């Protein structure tokens, strides 16, 4: 901050920003100045603030946030990948069929995938349409649509060998 007096001194705020520190002489005019005068001007300019020392990020890594989430288990990673692959292929009906580890098969609509779980409206639930939220680790398979999975006939039955 500069003082408005015609005085050749400049007030510099202290390190805490509360008040002025020691006055610093203003830089001399560059017109008709010698190299020694310019060196003095550079030193006066350098004295205005602290010089920070270069620090390597490798030596001082950023601290890990306290609320960091743990790494997913392999089952959670596989289930999230399976569900998201089917999720991006949703058709116009907006239904997603999810098969769980315990053998249940759900048909959901309005599915929302979140960090730790997924939620949707179960269209074939026992109590009508109810909200269902599940964990990714429980997902075994998922496919777009609400119809049962297509059954592929055995190739031997489709093409019998005649003799």
C-alpha positions as CSV (number, residue, x, y, z in Angstrom):
1,X,0.0,0.0,0.0
2,X,1.4,3.4,-0.9
3,X,1.3,6.6,1.2
4,X,0.1,9.7,-0.5
5,X,2.9,11.9,0.8
6,X,5.5,13.3,-1.6
7,X,8.0,11.4,0.5
8,X,10.3,9.0,-1.3
9,X,9.4,6.1,1.1
10,X,6.8,3.4,0.5
11,X,4.9,1.7,3.3
12,X,4.8,-2.1,3.0
13,X,2.4,-4.2,4.9
14,X,4.0,-6.6,7.5
15,X,3.9,-10.4,7.1
16,X,0.6,-10.6,9.1
17,X,-1.0,-7.9,6.9
18,X,-2.1,-5.9,9.9
19,X,0.2,-2.9,9.6
20,X,3.1,-1.3,7.9
21,X,6.5,-2.9,8.2
22,X,9.8,-1.1,8.0
23,X,9.8,1.6,5.3
24,X,11.6,0.7,2.0
25,X,13.3,3.3,-0.2
26,X,11.6,3.7,-3.5
27,X,13.4,2.7,-6.6
28,X,15.5,5.5,-8.3
29,X,14.5,6.8,-11.6
30,X,15.9,4.8,-14.5
31,X,16.8,8.0,-16.5
32,X,20.4,8.8,-16.0
33,X,21.0,6.0,-13.5
34,X,24.1,3.9,-13.4
35,X,24.2,0.0,-13.2
36,X,25.0,0.3,-9.5
37,X,21.8,2.3,-9.0
38,X,19.8,-0.3,-10.9
39,X,21.3,-3.0,-8.7
40,X,20.2,-1.1,-5.6
41,X,16.7,-0.8,-7.1
42,X,16.5,-4.5,-7.7
43,X,17.5,-5.2,-4.1
44,X,14.9,-2.7,-2.8
45,X,12.3,-4.4,-5.0
46,X,13.3,-7.9,-3.8
47,X,13.1,-6.8,-0.1
48,X,9.4,-6.2,-0.4
49,X,8.4,-9.8,0.0
50,X,9.7,-13.1,1.3
51,X,11.4,-15.5,-1.2
52,X,9.8,-18.9,-1.2
53,X,12.0,-21.9,-1.5
54,X,11.2,-24.4,-4.3
55,X,9.7,-27.6,-2.9
56,X,9.3,-30.9,-4.6
57,X,5.8,-32.5,-4.7
58,X,7.4,-35.9,-4.5
59,X,9.0,-35.1,-1.2
60,X,5.9,-33.5,0.2
61,X,2.8,-35.3,-1.2
62,X,-0.6,-33.9,-0.6
63,X,-2.3,-35.3,2.5
64,X,-5.0,-37.9,1.9
65,X,-8.5,-36.5,2.8
66,X,-9.9,-38.0,6.0
67,X,-13.2,-38.9,4.2
68,X,-11.4,-40.9,1.5
69,X,-13.5,-43.9,0.5
70,X,-12.0,-47.4,0.6
71,X,-11.1,-49.3,-2.5
72,X,-13.9,-51.4,-4.0
73,X,-13.7,-55.2,-3.7
74,X,-13.3,-57.2,-6.9
75,X,-17.0,-58.2,-6.7
76,X,-18.1,-54.6,-6.4
77,X,-15.9,-53.6,-9.3
78,X,-17.3,-56.4,-11.5
79,X,-20.9,-55.7,-10.5
80,X,-20.5,-51.9,-11.2
81,X,-19.0,-52.6,-14.6
82,X,-21.7,-55.2,-15.4
83,X,-24.5,-52.9,-14.4
84,X,-23.1,-49.8,-16.1
85,X,-22.6,-51.7,-19.4
86,X,-26.3,-52.7,-19.4
87,X,-27.3,-49.2,-18.2
88,X,-25.8,-47.5,-21.2
89,X,-27.7,-49.8,-23.5
90,X,-31.2,-49.1,-22.1
91,X,-33.9,-49.1,-24.7
92,X,-37.0,-46.9,-24.9
93,X,-38.8,-48.8,-22.2
94,X,-36.1,-47.8,-19.7
95,X,-36.2,-51.2,-18.0
96,X,-33.1,-52.9,-16.6
97,X,-33.0,-56.5,-15.6
98,X,-30.6,-57.3,-12.8
99,X,-29.7,-60.8,-11.6
100,X,-28.4,-61.0,-8.0
101,X,-26.1,-63.5,-6.2
102,X,-29.0,-64.9,-4.2
103,X,-30.9,-65.9,-7.3
104,X,-33.4,-63.1,-7.4
105,X,-34.0,-61.4,-10.7
106,X,-35.3,-57.8,-10.6
107,X,-36.7,-55.6,-13.4
108,X,-36.0,-52.0,-12.5
109,X,-36.8,-48.7,-14.2
110,X,-35.6,-45.1,-13.5
111,X,-32.3,-46.6,-12.3
112,X,-29.8,-44.3,-10.7
113,X,-26.2,-45.4,-10.2
114,X,-24.5,-43.9,-7.2
115,X,-21.0,-44.3,-5.7
116,X,-21.7,-47.2,-3.4
117,X,-25.1,-48.5,-4.7
118,X,-27.8,-48.3,-7.3
119,X,-31.5,-47.6,-6.9
120,X,-34.5,-48.0,-9.1
121,X,-38.3,-48.8,-9.1
122,X,-39.0,-52.5,-9.1
123,X,-41.7,-53.0,-11.7
124,X,-42.5,-56.6,-10.8
125,X,-42.2,-56.5,-7.0
126,X,-44.5,-58.3,-4.7
127,X,-46.1,-55.0,-3.4
128,X,-46.5,-53.4,-6.8
129,X,-44.0,-50.8,-7.9
130,X,-41.6,-50.1,-5.0
131,X,-38.2,-48.5,-4.7
132,X,-35.2,-50.9,-4.6
133,X,-31.6,-50.1,-3.7
134,X,-28.8,-52.6,-4.0
135,X,-25.1,-53.0,-3.7
136,X,-22.9,-53.5,-6.7
137,X,-21.2,-56.5,-5.1
138,X,-24.6,-58.4,-5.3
139,X,-24.9,-58.0,-9.1
140,X,-24.1,-61.2,-11.1
141,X,-25.6,-60.1,-14.5
142,X,-27.6,-57.3,-15.9
143,X,-29.2,-56.6,-19.3
144,X,-31.4,-53.9,-20.8
145,X,-35.1,-54.5,-21.1
146,X,-37.6,-56.3,-18.9
147,X,-38.0,-59.5,-20.8
148,X,-36.4,-62.7,-19.7
149,X,-32.9,-63.4,-21.2
150,X,-33.1,-65.0,-24.6
151,X,-32.5,-68.7,-24.6
152,X,-30.1,-69.9,-27.2
153,X,-30.9,-73.3,-28.5
154,X,-28.1,-75.8,-28.5
155,X,-26.4,-76.0,-31.8
156,X,-26.8,-79.8,-32.0
157,X,-30.6,-79.5,-31.6
158,X,-30.9,-76.8,-34.2
159,X,-28.9,-78.6,-36.8
160,X,-29.5,-82.4,-36.4
161,X,-27.3,-84.6,-38.4
162,X,-29.2,-86.8,-40.9
163,X,-27.9,-90.1,-42.1
